[in-house]
């Protein structure tokens, strides 16, 4: 009498590998987009914090500072996880400022949303990729 061998056939194994490959091909791009979106929120948070500190500086000193260091942000000129770098320009003629969060590292590969801007009037911007409606959420 023959004993029955337990195990998987090659066909069953190949079907399993194919199913896993298909699921991975679908899931990985969605995961990548989720990661990029979460990093975009980091840029918005950086600009919001910097704008609040600019307003505090103005209330205490009578004008906006032109130095990011004067804002004393928790992470210096970087966002919390270092995916964006903050730069600032002050306007001599109107007393305003423009904050810019520039993509760095892996976030530089974000093709949907570019660098974020926020000015003293609260006007939000995005350049060179994307729209304010799509990127500022």
C-alpha positions in Angstrom: 0.0 0.0 0.0 1.3 3.4 -0.9 1.4 6.2 1.7 0.1 9.6 0.6 2.7 12.3 0.7 1.5 15.6 2.2 2.7 18.9 0.7 2.1 21.5 -2.0 2.3 20.9 -5.7 4.3 23.2 -7.8 1.1 24.5 -9.4 -0.3 25.4 -6.0 2.9 27.2 -5.0 3.0 29.1 -8.3 -0.6 30.2 -7.9 0.2 31.5 -4.4 3.2 33.4 -5.6 1.2 34.9 -8.4 -1.6 36.1 -6.0 1.0 37.6 -3.6 2.7 39.4 -6.5 -0.6 40.8 -7.8 -1.6 42.0 -4.3 1.8 43.6 -3.8 1.6 45.4 -7.2 -1.7 46.9 -6.1 -0.8 47.7 -2.5 2.7 49.2 -2.8 1.8 52.3 -4.9 -1.1 53.0 -2.5 1.3 52.7 0.4 3.9 55.0 -1.3 1.2 57.6 -1.9 0.1 57.4 1.8 3.7 58.0 2.9 4.0 61.0 0.7 0.7 62.5 1.9 1.8 62.1 5.5 5.0 63.9 4.8 3.1 66.7 3.1 1.3 67.3 6.3 4.7 67.7 7.9 5.4 70.6 5.6 2.1 72.3 6.4 2.7 71.9 10.1 6.2 73.4 9.8 4.8 76.4 8.0 1.9 76.9 10.5 4.3 76.7 13.4 6.8 79.1 11.7 3.9 81.6 10.9 2.7 81.5 14.5 6.2 82.2 15.8 6.6 85.0 13.2 3.4 86.7 14.6 4.7 86.3 18.1 8.0 87.8 17.1 6.2 90.8 15.5 4.0 91.3 18.6 7.1 91.4 20.8 9.5 93.3 18.5 7.4 95.4 16.3 8.2 93.7 13.0 8.9 90.3 11.4 12.3 88.6 11.7 14.2 87.7 8.6 16.1 84.9 10.3 14.7 81.4 10.8 17.0 81.0 13.8 15.1 83.8 15.6 11.9 81.7 15.4 13.5 79.1 17.7 11.6 76.2 16.0 12.0 72.8 17.7 14.0 71.3 14.8 15.8 74.4 13.5 15.1 75.0 9.8 13.9 71.4 9.2 10.6 69.8 9.6 10.1 67.2 12.4 11.4 64.3 10.4 13.6 66.3 8.1 11.6 65.9 4.9 11.3 69.7 4.3 13.6 72.6 4.9 12.3 76.0 5.9 13.4 79.2 4.2 12.0 82.7 4.7 12.0 86.0 2.9 10.8 89.3 4.3 9.3 92.0 2.1 10.8 95.4 2.9 8.0 97.4 1.2 5.0 95.9 2.9 6.5 94.4 6.1 5.3 90.9 5.3 7.1 87.6 4.9 6.9 84.5 2.8 7.8 81.1 4.3 8.8 78.2 2.0 9.0 74.5 2.9 11.4 72.9 0.3 11.3 69.1 -0.3 14.5 67.3 0.7 15.6 63.7 0.7 13.1 61.1 -0.4 10.3 63.7 -0.4 12.0 65.4 -3.4 10.6 62.6 -5.5 7.1 63.7 -4.8 5.6 64.3 -8.2 2.1 65.4 -7.1 2.9 68.3 -4.8 5.9 70.5 -4.9 7.3 73.0 -2.3 4.8 74.7 0.0 4.6 78.5 0.7 2.7 80.6 3.2 2.8 84.4 3.5 2.0 86.9 6.2 -1.6 87.3 4.8 -2.2 83.5 5.1 -2.1 82.9 1.4 -1.0 79.4 0.7 1.0 78.3 -2.3 2.5 75.3 -4.0 5.2 75.2 -6.6 6.3 73.9 -9.1 3.9 70.9 -9.0 0.3 70.5 -7.9 -2.4 72.9 -6.9 -3.3 74.5 -3.6 -6.6 72.7 -3.5 -5.0 69.3 -4.0 -2.0 69.7 -1.8 -3.1 71.9 1.1 -5.7 69.7 2.9 
